[in-house]
Amino acid sequence: MGEPRYQDLIRSLNHLFLETERDTEALTAAQRQRVIEEIKVLMNQHGVTIEDLSD
């Protein structure tokens, strides 16, 4: 394999890894937001406030 082809493959792999990392971060952020919303709903259903949790 020639040097230009090797460099092209390395760039492609780097791009793939960066894209996968961004997708994973976005998914994690979306999951975190869903859990926060679920907690808010449950707290509201049970009449629990942030102040109740800090006591």
Residue pairs with C-beta under 8 A, 6 or more apart in sequence:
1 9
42 48
43 49
